[in-house]
Amino acid sequence: MSRRKIADIRKQEFAVAAFEVLSLYGMQATTLQRVAEHTGVSKASVLHYFSTKQNLIETALRRANGTLQQEALALMKMGSAPWDRFYAIIEANFSPTTFLPQVANGWISMCAEVPHNPQFQRLQTAIFRRLDSNLRSALADTGASADEAKDTANIVSLLIDGLWLRCGLQIGGLDREDAIDQIDAVVTERFGTSSDRKAARDKMRMLGAAMTKGRTG
């Protein structure tokens, strides 16, 4: 195995550990030393790949969001009906492997730093823009007008953020199906009841579950 390959693996391991530590202890208590202890290595080993805590946390957050994006893209590629792309995005944002209190707590810790950290500001802005663009495009595929797609994408994006916040702050978290029901309620109010939309949600739920089983089984 090449040195570059080993380095990439180690960076990913430390990024995963950093997000877990962030979720458990919050931003202020997350240190390179604590990440090293969580991984079972020395602090020097972490410093070999990440010179600062900020760089490590940013890599961890990019990796977590990248995982979500990969799942959304994979599901969208399996879609064919007009509403499939929309529910592929929703399914990925509420994946059973990520829509968990401990993961939500990690994002909440990062969001609290956004006003004070330019790197986190840029990262969060990029995440918002990508989600907005994907939602608008998916809604346009359903026949929604440009204004309808813009307004609905904004509402859904805000609702996704709020549901993730509730998942992290509510004791016991928030059931993902209940979260998706909230999205459905808003979409139904704007576009009416649709058997095609229900079929798309059911299809993406089934495909998402198969992907989850493939990763964990």
C-alpha positions as CSV (number, residue, x, y, z in Angstrom):
1,M,0.0,0.0,0.0
2,S,1.4,3.4,-1.0
3,R,2.3,6.1,1.6
4,R,-0.4,8.4,0.1
5,K,-3.0,5.7,0.5
6,I,-2.0,5.1,4.1
7,A,-2.0,8.9,4.8
8,D,-5.6,9.2,3.4
9,I,-6.8,6.3,5.5
10,R,-5.3,7.8,8.7
11,K,-6.7,11.2,7.9
12,Q,-10.2,9.7,7.5
13,E,-9.8,7.8,10.8
14,F,-8.9,11.0,12.6
15,A,-11.7,12.9,10.9
16,V,-14.2,10.3,12.1
17,A,-12.8,10.3,15.6
18,A,-12.8,14.1,15.7
19,F,-16.5,14.2,14.8
20,E,-17.3,11.6,17.5
21,V,-15.4,13.6,20.1
22,L,-17.1,16.8,18.9
23,S,-20.5,15.1,19.3
24,L,-19.6,13.9,22.8
25,Y,-17.9,16.9,24.3
26,G,-18.7,20.0,22.2
27,M,-16.3,22.3,20.4
28,Q,-14.5,23.9,23.3
29,A,-13.6,20.5,24.9
30,T,-12.6,18.9,21.6
31,T,-8.8,18.9,21.5
32,L,-6.1,17.2,19.5
33,Q,-5.1,15.3,22.6
34,R,-8.7,14.1,23.2
35,V,-9.0,13.0,19.6
36,A,-5.7,11.1,19.9
37,E,-6.9,9.4,23.1
38,H,-10.2,8.5,21.4
39,T,-8.3,6.9,18.5
40,G,-5.7,5.2,20.8
41,V,-2.6,7.0,19.4
42,S,-0.3,9.8,20.5
43,K,-1.0,13.5,20.0
44,A,2.1,13.6,17.8
45,S,0.4,11.1,15.4
46,V,-2.6,13.4,14.9
47,L,-0.3,16.5,14.5
48,H,1.5,14.6,11.7
49,Y,-1.6,15.0,9.6
50,F,-3.3,18.0,11.1
51,S,-1.4,21.0,12.4
52,T,-4.4,22.6,14.2
53,K,-7.7,21.6,15.8
54,Q,-9.5,23.9,13.3
55,N,-8.1,22.0,10.3
56,L,-9.1,18.7,11.8
57,I,-12.6,19.8,12.7
58,E,-13.1,21.3,9.2
59,T,-12.0,18.0,7.6
60,A,-14.4,16.1,9.9
61,L,-17.3,18.3,8.9
62,R,-16.5,18.1,5.2
63,R,-16.3,14.4,5.4
64,A,-19.7,14.1,7.2
65,N,-21.4,16.4,4.7
66,G,-19.6,14.5,1.8
67,T,-21.1,11.3,3.0
68,L,-24.6,12.8,2.9
69,Q,-24.0,14.2,-0.6
70,Q,-22.8,10.8,-1.8
71,E,-25.9,9.1,-0.5
72,A,-28.2,11.8,-2.1
73,L,-26.4,11.4,-5.5
74,A,-26.6,7.6,-5.4
75,L,-30.3,7.8,-4.6
76,M,-31.0,10.4,-7.3
77,K,-29.3,8.2,-9.9
78,M,-31.8,5.5,-9.1
79,G,-34.8,7.8,-9.5
80,S,-36.9,8.0,-12.7
81,A,-40.2,9.6,-11.7
82,P,-40.5,13.4,-11.3
83,W,-40.7,13.4,-7.5
84,D,-37.9,10.8,-7.0
85,R,-35.0,13.4,-7.0
86,F,-36.8,15.4,-4.3
87,Y,-37.3,12.5,-2.0
88,A,-33.8,11.2,-2.7
89,I,-32.5,14.5,-1.1
90,I,-34.9,14.2,1.8
91,E,-34.1,10.6,2.4
92,A,-30.3,11.4,2.5
93,N,-30.8,14.3,4.9
94,F,-32.7,12.0,7.3
95,S,-30.7,8.8,6.8
96,P,-31.1,6.4,9.7
97,T,-27.3,6.2,10.0
98,T,-26.8,10.0,10.4
99,F,-30.1,11.5,11.7
100,L,-29.1,10.7,15.3
101,P,-28.8,12.9,18.4
102,Q,-25.0,12.4,18.7
103,V,-24.5,13.4,15.1
104,A,-26.9,16.4,15.4
105,N,-25.0,17.5,18.5
106,G,-21.8,17.6,16.4
107,W,-23.4,19.9,13.8
108,I,-24.9,22.1,16.5
109,S,-21.4,22.6,18.1
110,M,-20.1,23.6,14.7
111,C,-22.9,25.9,13.9
112,A,-22.4,27.8,17.2
113,E,-18.9,28.6,15.9
114,V,-20.0,29.8,12.5
115,P,-20.3,33.5,13.5
116,H,-16.7,33.5,14.8
117,N,-14.9,31.3,12.4
118,P,-14.4,32.3,8.7
119,Q,-13.6,28.7,7.6
120,F,-16.7,27.3,9.2
121,Q,-18.7,30.2,7.6
122,R,-17.5,29.3,4.2
123,L,-18.2,25.6,4.7
124,Q,-21.8,26.2,6.0
125,T,-22.5,28.7,3.2
126,A,-21.4,26.1,0.6
127,I,-23.6,23.5,2.3
128,F,-26.6,25.8,2.3
129,R,-26.1,26.8,-1.4
130,R,-25.7,23.2,-2.5
131,L,-28.9,22.0,-0.7
132,D,-30.8,25.0,-2.1
133,S,-29.6,24.3,-5.6
134,N,-30.4,20.6,-5.4
135,L,-33.9,21.2,-4.0
136,R,-34.7,23.8,-6.6
137,S,-33.6,21.6,-9.4
138,A,-35.5,18.6,-8.1
139,L,-38.7,20.6,-7.6
140,A,-38.4,22.0,-11.1
141,D,-38.4,18.4,-12.4
142,T,-41.9,18.0,-10.8
143,G,-43.3,20.9,-13.0
144,A,-43.1,23.5,-10.3
145,S,-42.6,27.1,-11.5
146,A,-39.3,28.9,-10.8
147,D,-40.9,30.9,-8.1
148,E,-42.6,27.8,-6.6
149,A,-39.3,25.9,-6.6
150,K,-37.4,28.8,-5.0
151,D,-40.0,29.4,-2.2
152,T,-40.5,25.7,-1.5
153,A,-36.8,25.0,-1.5
154,N,-36.2,27.8,1.0
155,I,-39.0,26.5,3.3
156,V,-37.8,22.9,3.1
157,S,-34.2,23.9,3.8
158,L,-35.2,25.9,6.9
159,L,-37.4,23.0,8.0
160,I,-34.5,20.5,7.6
161,D,-32.3,22.7,9.8
162,G,-35.0,23.0,12.4
163,L,-35.6,19.3,12.5
164,W,-31.9,18.6,12.9
165,L,-31.7,21.1,15.7
166,R,-34.7,19.4,17.4
167,C,-33.0,16.0,16.9
168,G,-30.0,17.2,18.9
169,L,-31.8,19.1,21.6
170,Q,-34.8,16.8,22.3
171,I,-34.3,14.1,24.8
172,G,-34.2,10.8,22.9
173,G,-33.8,12.6,19.6
174,L,-36.5,12.7,16.8
175,D,-37.9,9.9,14.8
176,R,-36.8,10.2,11.2
177,E,-40.2,9.2,9.8
178,D,-41.8,11.9,11.9
179,A,-39.2,14.4,10.5
180,I,-40.0,13.4,6.9
181,D,-43.8,13.7,7.7
182,Q,-43.2,17.3,8.6
183,I,-41.6,17.9,5.2
184,D,-44.5,16.1,3.6
185,A,-47.0,18.3,5.4
186,V,-45.4,21.4,3.9
187,V,-45.2,20.0,0.4
188,T,-48.8,18.8,0.5
189,E,-49.9,22.2,1.6
190,R,-48.2,23.8,-1.4
191,F,-48.8,21.2,-4.1
192,G,-51.8,19.1,-2.8
193,T,-52.1,15.4,-2.2
194,S,-50.3,13.2,-4.8
195,S,-50.1,9.5,-5.3
196,D,-46.9,10.0,-7.4
197,R,-45.3,11.9,-4.5
198,K,-46.2,9.1,-2.0
199,A,-44.8,6.5,-4.4
200,A,-41.6,8.5,-4.7
201,R,-41.2,8.7,-0.9
202,D,-41.9,5.0,-0.5
203,K,-39.4,4.2,-3.3
204,M,-36.6,6.3,-1.8
205,R,-37.3,4.9,1.7
206,M,-36.9,1.4,0.3
207,L,-33.7,2.2,-1.6
208,G,-32.3,4.1,1.4
209,A,-32.9,1.2,3.6
210,A,-31.1,-1.1,1.2
211,M,-28.1,1.2,1.0
212,T,-28.0,1.4,4.8
213,K,-28.1,-2.4,5.1
214,G,-25.4,-2.7,2.5
215,R,-23.1,-0.4,4.5
216,T,-23.8,-1.8,7.9
217,G,-24.5,-5.5,7.0
